[in-house]
Amino acid sequence: MSPSPSSFERRTVSALASLYAFRMLGLFMVLPVLSLYGESYTGASAALLGLALGAYGASQALLQIPFGVLSDKIGRKPVIVGGLLIFIAGSVIAALADSVWGLIIGRLLQGCGAIASAVMALVTDLTADENRTKAMASIGASIGVSFALALVLGPALAGVGGLSLIFWVTAALGLVGIYVILFLVPSVAPSVKRRRESGAVPQLLLQTLRNKELLRLDLGIFALHFVLMASFVVVPVVLSGPLGLARADHWLVYLPLLGFSFIAMLPFIIIAEKRRQMKPVFLLAISLIGVSLAWLMLVPKGMLWWIIGLFGFFMAFNLLEATLPSLVSKMAPAGSKGTATGIYSTAQFAGAFCGGALGGLVLQLAGVFWVLALCVLVIALWWLAARPMAPPKYLASMLFPLAGRSAEDIEAKLAGVEAVAEVLVVPSEDMVYLKVDSAGVNRAEINQLLGQ
């Protein structure tokens, strides 16, 4: 008996989510420990260790969109497997490095395995339109879980075998990812029909970059990952130094903080999505992360004071990580979601690189206080840019085959459907792209109108 379509999709999405999680786990595990254990590398300094921390973001930002475009031309699996092999090579170089420059080269090469856009495109290829939002949410959840696990596993592994062990484990996770993509994920023939939803379209880049609302969100993810990387240049140093916590025991702080902060942010997600209060919750979260960083900057370096500040930081970070992609999806015009997401991801990794590099440099030149002050400044600028943001319209993307009908016919049939806000017909792709009210849409009605 062949599996049902829904069962097939669940297994496929689970496999892709695990692939994404393994890779991100490897990248995140060095976050809480690199500034501590990196001091033993030849030529190490705070500035160079900050550069090593953020280095993967530079190559990720440069190659994210090109790898997605390449996957359209030669197929998803070859690009993903090739990217994982590069990622493994970078991990091995970092594991064998005894100088800080070897560490930086390894981290840069890890980032060259920029497969995120190709994985997301494969999710689009292998899931039905009506299930895609849930599939993307599963991928997002896997990233959140990998981040939480990394902050716990990183200090534990480093306590046993230093940074080298973390990078060997990361290489092994890359091999597991190759097994998943080759044997657990179905193959799909290269196709352009869903190109606009699954990845960036070069012809739409300038048009999307001119969208002020999307630019606010790109600035937001840049700022969020800037302060994440810059903060983790100094937080482990403070935990081990003034707060006197053993390096291998840092997970004892991170684990409960991450768990309780995740629970605390859930009611705000419900208020934002279900009660359609996204903008107030979004601005509140930006304010909370700024206040938390200012708190860490100004309070005495005592464990209780820092636990309070880190709780606020993690709660706001988790909340913003959940709401920003949702806002991009809601605000991207019909047919531009893939391009908007590609630019957003590029901004995210660019923020990680700049945060690590500048955070390390400022730590070396001026100390912990000024790194946190830099983070507060970045968040304040983000809040000022986000405040005029238009409230989102809670629109979701849908797409249908054109099936030889004219654009005029499609637009005339959909004109009376109140839930349809935008219609884009692309004859060259044989597709109709819609933006619809996620609460009021009736897919069966649209199917009937379009003769599906």
C-alpha positions, 0 to 999 in steps of 0.5 A, a space after each residue: 500500500 502506498 503512503 497517503 499524500 499527507 503521510 508522505 509530506 509529514 515524513 518529507 518535512 520531518 527529514 528536511 527539518 532534521 537536516 536543517 537542525 543538524 546543520 544549524 546545531 553544528 554552527 550554533 554550538 560554538 556560540 557560547 564557548 568560542 570566546 572562552 576556549 579560543 584564547 588557547 589558539 596561536 595569535 588569538 585576540 578578542 577581535 580575531 575571535 569575534 571575527 571567527 565567531 561571525 565569519 560563517 555569516 559573511 560567506 552565508 550572506 554572499 552565497 545564499 541567493 546564488 546557491 538557491 538560483 543554482 539549485 533551480 538549474 542543476 537540481 536541489 539535491 546536488 546543491 545541498 549535498 555539495 554544500 554539506 560537503 563544503 560545510 564538513 570540510 570547513 568543520 574538519 579544518 576548524 577541528 585541526 586548526 591550532 591558530 586563530 587564522 585556521 579557525 577563521 578559515 574553517 568558519 568561513 568555509 562552513 558558511 560557504 555551504 549555504 544550503 538554506 535557500 535550496 532546502 526551503 526550495 525543496 520544501 516548496 517542491 515537495 509540499 502542497 500549497 495548503 500545507 506549506 505554511 505548516 511545513 515552513 513552521 516546522 523548519 523554523 521550530 527545528 532551528 529554535 530547538 537546535 539553537 537551544 540544544 547548542 547552548 546546552 551541548 556546546 559548553 558540555 562538549 567543549 568541557 570534554 574536548 575543547 573546540 576541536 571536539 565540537 567541530 568534529 561533532 559538527 562534521 559528523 552531523 554534516 555526514 548525517 545530513 548527507 544521509 538524510 538528503 540522499 536516502 530519506 528525502 525524495 528526488 524532484 526534477 528541476 522546475 521553474 513553476 514554483 520559482 517565485 515562492 521557493 527562492 529569490 528571482 534575480 529580476 525581482 531583487 531591485 523591486 523587492 529592495 525598494 519595498 520600505 516595509 520589507 526593508 524594515 524587516 531586513 534591517 530588523 533581522 540584521 540587528 537581531 543577529 548582530 546583537 546575538 553574536 556581539 552579546 555572545 562575544 561577552 556573555 561567556 566571558 562575564 559568566 566565567 570571569 566576574 561571575 565565577 562560573 566554570 566554563 563547562 557549567 555554563 549550560 546550567 544557566 542557559 538551559 533553564 533560561 531558554 526553557 522558561 523564556 520560551 514558555 513566557 513568550 508563547 502568550 505573546 505569539 498567540 496575541 500577535 497571531 490570533 488577536 491580530 496584534 502583531 505590530 504592538 507585540 513586535 515593538 514590545 519585543 524590540 523594546 524588551 531586548 533593548 532594555 535587557 541589554 541596557 540592564 546587563 550593561 548597567 547592573 552590577 556583575 552578580 549572578 542574579 542580576 545577569 540571570 534577570 537580564 538574560 531571561 529578558 534577552 532570550 524571551 525577546 529573541 525567541 519572540 522576534 525570531 518567530 514574528 519576523 519571518 511571519 511578517 515577511 510572509 504577510 508583507 511580501 507582494 504576490 509572487 515575491 515571497 521567495 525573493 523577499 525571503 532570500 534578501 531577508 536571509 542574506 541580511 540575517 547572516 550579514 548581521 551575524 558577521 558584523 555582530 561577531 566582528 565588531 563585537 570582538 573588536 570593541 571588546 578588545 579596544 574598550 571592554 564589555 560595557 561598550 560592546 553592550 552599549 553598541 548593542 543597545 544603540 543598534 536596537 534603538 535604531 531598529 526600534 526607530 525604524 520599525 515604529 512607522 511600520 504599517 500594521 500587517 494585513 495578515 495575508 497568506 500566499 496561494 498559487 494555482 496553475 494557469 492552465 492556459 487561461 488568460 490573465 483577464 479571465 483569472 482576474 475577472 473570476 477572482 474580482 468578487 472574492 473578498 478574501 483575495 487581496 492581490 492577484 499576479 498572473 505569470 504566463 511564463 511560469 504557468 502560475 497564478 500567485 494570490 495573496 489572501 486573507 488567511 482567516 477568511 479564505 475559502 480554498 474550495 471556492 477559489 478552486 471552483 472558480 478557477 476550475 481546478 
